[in-house]
């Protein structure tokens, strides 16, 4: 029976969720799922339920953060990037690291920063994806029919049935504009790309060699240096690799991409407005955490920390208070919070990052 190895990518900082999400408390270390525990813990429990073994894929700078959330994960089950260099390099490093130990295994990617509900539906979709990856020797994506015309997610167009209960992916579409997203919803055959992938390890490495051969050559040198115990050489080699995302370098080019439709509840909380839409709101449409007094205030997200927040006559606002920073912006500008992080970096105010 084919062994299933879940790999949980846990990197990045979630810059659109500043000032809660920082380098010291990245998005996946925050309790955004509604259950009171970090998203990474939720992802790990989800992975343990569907896989034979679980590895965390992260960068050296987050080693302590991961250990704080998942103290039971030993170093042998952590695949470390020296620095973040994009998902193609990260997944390639994971695949080349695992294939010596598990040459015939299926690798399953389950990102650490998603909010997911529906254990039975998750298990059903994962089993179907693993089975299809094994039987067809293809890359299998798990997709969801779009619930609304999102412009912040990628789409998979899979209108025709494929083998082993799948659909054949005709093309990838990255973050369409609103008119295009509405057309996708109306026409059907389009699915949100969750970045939940399943592949036999040799299959993914073959596709990397086909579509990104120079990158694979560099990754093999990194793994060789690491296996020889020369960690500094491995880090130097890895830092020279071009930043690549797997959607563009592999998924958009491969002819071995299939899709398994799923039905579980899912969200990638990419900004504060998306979180506000998922948090229970009061009669005035306000989503509140912490102490607050709201007068004639509607449809706002108010997240306090240690002090009372009082608001009068506000509408459609986001207010996020922390010990050393306060964010106030219209809900319609939630995507632009990333610009604050970039401005802080340019100004050298790294203590707020």
DOLUM-492099 format. One record per residue: x, z, y of N, C-alpha, C in turn; residue in three letters. Coordinates in steps of 0.02 Angstrom, whole numbers, plus 50000, padded with zeros to 5 digits. Example, Ala and Ser with C-alpha at 12.3 -4.5 7.8 and 13.67 -1.06 7.14 Angstrom:
BEGIN
506605039049716506155039049775506605039049835ALA 506425035449888506845035749947506455039450002SER 
END
This chain:
BEGIN
500425000049940500005000050000500435000050063UNK 500254995950111500654995250173500635001650213UNK 501225003850236501265009850276501115008250349UNK 500725012550381500555011650452500955016550494UNK 501325013850542501735017850588501445017150658UNK 501155022550683500905022450752501475023850801UNK 501515019850853502005020850906501605021850971UNK 501735027551003501375029251065501835028151125UNK 501735022751162502125021751224501915027051275UNK 502395030851299502265036251347502785036051402UNK 502715031451447503185030751503502815029651568UNK 503185028551621502885027351686502625033851717UNK 502355033051778502135038951815501425038551839UNK 501095032651834500405032151859500385033051934UNK 500715028551970500795029552042500145029352081UNK 499625026252054498985026152089498605032652082UNK 498875037352043498575043952037498995049252073UNK 499415047152120499755051852163499235055252208UNK 499305061652226499875066052217499865070452154UNK 499365069552110499375073452047499905070652000UNK 499935064051994500405060951949501075060151985UNK 501595063451958502265063351987502765061951931UNK 503405061551949503925060751898503925066751851UNK 503785072651878503785078751837503135079751798UNK 502595076651821501945076951786501635070051786UNK 501905065451745501635058651743500915058551717UNK 500605052951725499895052251708499725054751639UNK 500145053151589499975055051520500055062451507UNK 500345066151555500415073351548499845077051583UNK 499375073351612498815076351649498185076651605UNK 497775081651615497145082351576496575078351608UNK 496605071751600496115067351632495555065251586UNK 495585067251523495095064951474494455069051471UNK 494435074451508493835078651509493845084251458UNK 494335084351413494365089451362494845095151378UNK 495175094651436495615100051457496325099651432UNK 496495094451393497185093851369497475087151392UNK 498145086651396498455080551421498255074351381UNK 498255068651415498085062351381498555061051323UNK 499185062851330499665061751276499475065751214UNK 499255071751223499025075751165498425072451132UNK 497955069851172497385066251144497615060251103UNK 498095056451132498345050451098498695052251033UNK 499075057651033499425059750973498935061650918UNK 498425065550935497925067450885497545061350859UNK 497435056550903497105050250882497555046450833UNK 498205046250847498675042550805498755045950737UNK 498815052550736498895056150673498305054850626UNK 497715053850655497115052850614497095046050581UNK 497495041150606497425034350579498075031550550UNK 498635035150558499285032350537499635036950487UNK 500095034050450500495037850402501055041650436UNK 501295039050493501835042350530501745040450603UNK 501985044850648501885043850720502545044750757UNK 502705039950801503305040350842503095039950916UNK 503455043450958503355043151030503895038551059UNK 503685033651098504135028851130504155030551205UNK 504715033051229504765035251298505465034051324UNK 505585036151385506245035451416506595042151419UNK 507255042051423507645048151423507415053151475UNK 507215050651534507025055051589506395059051573UNK 506005056851524505385060451507505435064551443UNK 506035065251416506125068851354505835075951358UNK 505985079451412505745086351420504995086651430UNK 504715081751464503985081551475503625080551408UNK 503875076051367503575074751302503615081051259UNK 504195084351259504285090451219503815095951242UNK 503665096151307503215101251332502505100151309UNK 502295093851304501615092251281501565092351205UNK 502085089851171502075089251098502685092651068UNK 502705099351069503305102851044503415101750969UNK 502905099650932502975098750860503325092150842UNK 503415087650890503735081250876504495082150879UNK 504825080850822505545081850820505905075750848UNK 506545076350866506915070750896506925064550852UNK 506885065250786506885059550742506265055250750UNK 505745058050780505125054350790505025052350863UNK 505575052250900505565049850970506035043950976UNK 505775038350999506165032351011506295032051086UNK 506925032851106507095033851176507365027451208UNK 507045025251262507345020251306507825023951353UNK 508415021251365508855024351415508515024551484UNK 508205018951503507795018451563507225013751547UNK 506695013851587506135009351576506335002151594UNK 506214997451546506374990351558505794985851537UNK 505174988251541504604984151525504404984551452UNK 503784982451438503504983451370503824979051317UNK 504074973151336504394968951285505024972351258UNK 505434974951302506044978451281505864984851243UNK 505354988451267505174994751235504914993451164UNK 504454988651157504184987251090504714984151045UNK 505144979951075505684977151035506174982451010UNK 506344987151053506774992651033506454996750978UNK 505804998050985505455001850933505454998150867UNK 505294991650868505264987750807505944987450772UNK 506474986150811507134985650781507394992450757UNK 507164997750788507355004450765507005006250700UNK 506365004250694505965006250636506065001850575UNK 506254995650584506244990950528506744992750473UNK 507304995950491507784997950440507495003350395UNK 507085007650424506795013150385506145011050350UNK 505765006550383505115004450356505064996850358UNK 505424993250316505474985950322504824982250314UNK 504334985150279503704981550267503114984850301UNK 503234989350348502694993150379502334989250433UNK 501724991550448501344989150505501464993950563UNK 501644991250620501714995250681501084994650722UNK 500835000350744500215000750783500375003950850UNK 500215000550905500365003350971499725006550999UNK 499785012951018499215016751046499465020051110UNK 499375017051168499635019851231499405026951244UNK 499845030651279499735037851288499255039551344UNK 499075034751386498725036551448498005033851451UNK 497685033051393497005030651392496515036251376UNK 495905035751404495365040351388494915036951337UNK 494845040051279494495036951222494005041851192UNK 493415039451175492925043551139492615039251083UNK 492475042551027492175039050970492655038450913UNK 492815044050880493325044150828493175039350771UNK 492555039150749492375034850692492475027550710UNK 492275025550770492365018550792493095016850800UNK 493495021550825494215020450831494525019250763UNK 494365023650716494645023050648494455016450616UNK 493825014350626493595008050596493975002150626UNK 494065002050692494414996550724495154996350704UNK 495475002150701496185002350682496275000050611UNK 495855002450566495915000250496495834992650490UNK 495354989850528495244982650525495844978850553UNK 496144981450607496724978150637497334978450591UNK 497444984150560498014984850514497924980350453UNK 497304980250427497164975950369497284968550387UNK 497034966450446497104959450466497844957750478UNK 498224962350509498934961050520499304960250455UNK 499114964150405499444963750340499264957350303UNK 498624955650302498384949950263498584943250294UNK 498584942950361498684936450394499384935450422UNK 499794940850420500464940550450500434938050522UNK 499954940950559499844939250629499924945450672UNK 499924944350738499864949850785499124950750799UNK 498884956750793498164958150800498044962950858UNK 497644960750906497464964950962496774967950949UNK 496674974150972496014977250972495734976351042UNK 495134973451046494824972051112494134974851118UNK 493914975851179493244978251193492864973251235UNK 492224972251219491814968151263491774971751331UNK 491904968051386491924971251452491254974451471UNK 491284980651495490684984251515490494982451587UNK 490974979951625490864977951695491414973051714UNK 491344969451768491854964351786492474967451818UNK 492904970351776493504973651801494014968451825UNK 494324969951882494864965751908495544969151898UNK 495544974951866496164978651855496414978151784UNK 496064974551741496254973951671496374966651652UNK 496774965651600496854959051572496304957451522UNK 496184951051511495654948851465495944944451410UNK 495634944751352495794940351296495194935951283UNK 495294929451283494754924751268494794923051194UNK 494294925351156494294924451083493594922251062UNK 493424915951072492734913651060492584911650988UNK 493104910450947492974907950880493234912750827UNK 492874912950771493054917450716493714915150684UNK 494094920250662494714919050626494684922250558UNK 495254922850525495274925750457495204933350458UNK 495014936050401495014943350389494614947250441UNK 494034944350460493584947850506493814947850579UNK 494264943450597494524943250665494234937450705UNK 494434937150768494304931250811494984928550834UNK 495014921950842495644918850864495694919250940UNK 496254921650964496354922151037496584915351063UNK 496184912651109496344906151138496824906851197UNK 496734912351235497184913351292497134920451319UNK 497654922351355497684928551394497504926951466UNK 497164931351499497044930751571497214937451603UNK 497704937451647497924943651679497524945151742UNK 497204950751744496884953551804496554948151848UNK 495984945551828495644940251866495334943051930UNK 495154938451976494784940752035494054942252015UNK 493674944952061493014947352044492544941752021UNK 492564936052054492134930452035492294928151964UNK 492934927851947493134925751879492934930951828UNK 493024937351844492824942651798492074942551785UNK 491684941151837490954940551827490784934651782UNK 491144929151790491024923351748491204924851675UNK 491734928651664491924930551596491354934551563UNK 491074939251601490534943451575489934939251556UNK 489774934451598489184930351587489264925451529UNK 489864922651523489974917451472490074920351403UNK 490334926451397490464929451331491104926751301UNK 491294929851246491914927851212492544930651242UNK 492464934851294493034937951327493044945451311UNK 493644948151303493724955151286494264958251330UNK 494174964551347494704968151381495314968951336UNK 495904967851364496524969051328496714976451336UNK 496694980251283496834987451285497574988951275UNK 497974983951258498674984951237498714989051173UNK 498194988751132498194991551064498344985751017UNK 498954985350992499174979850950499374982350881UNK 499334977850832499534979350764499914973350737UNK 500494974650706500884969150678501344971850623UNK 501484967750574502024969150527502684968850566UNK 503114973550555503744973750594504134967150592UNK 504214964050532504574957650532504214952250572UNK 503554952350574503174947250611503314947750686UNK 503294953850712503414954650784504124952650802UNK 504604954450761505294952650775505384945050772UNK 505044941750724505054934450720504794931250785UNK 504244934050811503954931250872504404932550933UNK 504724938250935505224939550987505784934450984UNK 506014933050923506564928250915506354921150935UNK 505724919550924505464912950943505404912251019UNK 505134917351052504934916751122505404920251171UNK 505824924851147506284928351191506944929551154UNK 507274924251132507864925051089508444928751122UNK 508574927551186509134930851219508994938351226UNK 508364940151235508184947151240508294950751172UNK 508094947451118508194950451051508934951351037UNK 509334946451057510054947051047510324953251083UNK 510094954351145510304960251182510054966651151UNK 509444966751126509164972651094509544974351030UNK 509734969250992510124970550931510794973850948UNK 511104971751003511724974851024511624982151044UNK 511054983551077510884990451096510814994751033UNK 510434992350984510314996150923510974997150884UNK 511384991950883512034992450848512474997850880UNK 512504997850946512915002850981512625009850970UNK 511975010350972511655016850962511785019450891UNK 511715015050842511835017050772512555019150760UNK 513015016250800513725018050794513885024550831UNK 513385027350865513485033650901513735032750972UNK 513765026450996514015025151063513415024651110UNK 513145030351130512525030451169512625027751240UNK 513215028851269513335026351336513355018751337UNK 513685015751287513705008451282512995005751272UNK 512605009051230511905006951218511515007151283UNK 511595012551322511245013151385511455007751435UNK 512105006351438512345001151484512074994251465UNK 512064992851400511794986451377511054985851391UNK 510694991351380509964991151390509794990151464UNK 510184993251507510064992751579510144985651605UNK 510534981551569510654974651590510104969851567UNK 509664972151522509124967751498508624966451554UNK 508374960251559507864958851610507214962451595UNK 506874964751646506224968051637505714962851617UNK 505394963951560504894959251535504284963051510UNK 503694960151519503084963151491502864958951431UNK 502644962251379502514958951316501944953851321UNK 501474955051366500924950251374501194943351392UNK 501664943151439501934936651462502464933851415UNK 502894938051389503454935451350503264933651279UNK 502744936851252502544935451182501814933451176UNK 501364937651201500654936651186500374930151215UNK 500604928251274500354921951304500644915751269UNK 501174916651230501524910951200501404910151125UNK 501274915651091501224915351018500594911750995UNK 500654908550937500064905450905499824909750846UNK 500054915950845499884920450789499494926650815UNK 499074925550865498724931150895497984931050877UNK 497754936550847497054937450827496774943550862UNK 496114944250860495784949850893495264953050847UNK 495254959650847494734963550813494304966750868UNK 493654965150871493224968350921493094975650902UNK 493044979950952492914987050940492324989350982UNK 492084995350967491484997851001491565004951029UNK 492175007651028492245014451053492245014451130UNK 492155020551157492165021351230492885022151252UNK 493075018351303493785017951323493835017151398UNK 494355020051427494505018951497495245019851509UNK 495525015551549496205016351574496135018751646UNK 496205025251656496085028151722496665026051767UNK 496565020351800497105017451840497135020051911UNK 496595022951936496595025652004496055030952011UNK 496045034252068495585039952078494855037752078UNK 494705031752101494005029452101493745028752030UNK 494175026251984493965025551915493855032351883UNK 494265037251901494155043951874493505046851902UNK 493365045751966492755048251996492135045551961UNK 492185039251939491605036251905491475039451837UNK 491965042951809491895045851742491775053451743UNK 491895056551801491805063751806491085065251825UNK 490805070451795490105072351809490025073651884UNK 489515070651914489395071351985488765075551998UNK 488725078452058488145082552075487585078052102UNK 487065081252129486485077452152486655072752209UNK 487205074052245487405069752300487945064752281UNK 488085064452216488585059652192489295061752201UNK 489405068252216490085070752224490365073352158UNK 490985071552143491345074252085491855079252111UNK 491805085452089492175090852121492565094852068UNK 493185096552085493585101252046493895106252094UNK 493845112652078494105117752123493585120352171UNK 493795124752216493345127752265493205122952322UNK 492555122152340492385117652394491725119652426UNK 491655117752489491025118152525490895111152553UNK 490375107852530490235101052551489565100852587UNK 489575098752649488975098352691488875091052710UNK 488275088452694488115081452710488665076752687UNK 488925078052628489465073952599489215070752535UNK 489345064252527489065060552470489585055952438UNK 489475054852373489855049852335490615050452344UNK 490845056652343491565057852354491875061552295UNK 492525060552286492915064152237493325069452274UNK 493215075752257493555081252291493915085452238UNK 494575084952235494975088552186495415093652222UNK 495255099952214495645105252246496155108052198UNK 496595112152227497115115252186497065122852194UNK 497315125552249497325132752258496935135152319UNK 496695130552359496345132752419495665129352424UNK 495235132252463494575129552475494615123052514UNK 494205118152494494135111952532493435111852561UNK 493385111152627492745110652662492685103652691UNK 492135100352679492025093552704491335093052736UNK 491295089652792490665088952828490565081552845UNK 489985078852826489785072152847490215066552821UNK 490475067352760490905062152731490535058152679UNK 490755052052667490445047752617490965043152587UNK 490935042352520491365037652485492105038852499UNK 492305045252495492995047052507493315049952444UNK 493985049652443494375053052391494815058252427UNK 494765064452404495175069852431495515073252371UNK 496175072952369496555076052315497075080652346UNK 497015087152334497455092052364497915095052311UNK 498555095552328499045098952285499455103852327UNK 499925107152296500325112152332500685109252392UNK 500945103152386501375100552439501145093852468UNK 500565091352446500335084952472499575084552469UNK 499295080952518498565079952522498435072452530UNK 498005069852487497805062752492497085062352517UNK 496965058152567496295056752591496245049152600UNK 495765046052566495685038852574494985036852553UNK 494735031052577494095028552554494125026752480UNK 493575027552444493575025652373493755018252364UNK 493565014152412493695006952408494435005352413UNK 494855010052436495565008852443495975012452390UNK 495645014652336495995018652285496585015052255UNK 496535008452248497095004552219497715004852263UNK 497625006352328498185006152374498605012552376UNK 498415017552337498805023852336499525022452314UNK 499615017452273500295015652252500735014152312UNK 500445011552367500825010052427501115016352459UNK 500765021952451501025028352477501665030152441UNK 501655029452374502245030952334502825026552354UNK 502685020152365503225015552385503485017352454UNK 503045019352499503265021352567503685027652564UNK 503505032452522503895038552515504595036952488UNK 504615032252440505255030352411505705027052463UNK 505405022652503505795019252555506055024152608UNK 505655029252622505835034152672506315039452646UNK 506465039252581506925044052552506615050952541UNK 505955051352543505605057752534505455058752460UNK 505975058852420505895058952347505635065652322UNK 505655070852363505385077352341504635076952328UNK 504305071852356503585071152346503405066352289UNK 503915063852255503805059152201503845062552134UNK 
END
